[in-house]
């Protein structure tokens, strides 16, 4: 089974700064099968990125995904106030698995 | 507009049972694969179960296998999760989540969730 490890656990940044979130897999993941989700308190997760780098419908272009093999990155180029949330990476397939999440908080 | 609305959560004693429902609208429910995903309080996301569009193929996470049963009624645009032999560790918000397609198995839409609390 693939284990996804996200780092850091918490990222403290100011609006306007760049956020770089990491997701490392215990074994190689096809890039076609890596997604990122955003979750705000009291809300359901929202799909941001799929296929490692494709933005979902309606997602602003300040969100970008990259990576391959075992190392993937979600980058938020300039943090907006609404971007402070928890972010999860996910490997999808017959047995979907999520990372433990990275919280992006206001510094 | 795609909508997924869960119901049926509540407080149940250890060893008890509960049936969750998810009412779908805004898309052709019978054409899409569906899932249940849960989130324990203050914790991350855990996939629970999958069902194909016809209901013929079903998968479960090891943590619920043999205790939970997923099903669907395409005539009623509804997804269900029968939960038996509930444990404290099953306490979570349960979300129903739609797959984007059979070739792109990403969770593109989620319900708002229903809270299940297992406690004596």
Interface residues (C-beta under 8 A of the other chain):
Chain A: X35 X37 X39 X43 X44 X45 X46 X47 X50 X51 X56 X88 X90 X92 X93 X94 X95 X96 X97 X98 X99 X100 X101
Chain B: X35 X44 X45 X46 X47 X50 X59 X61 X95 X100 X104 X105 X106 X107 X108 X110 X111 X112 X113
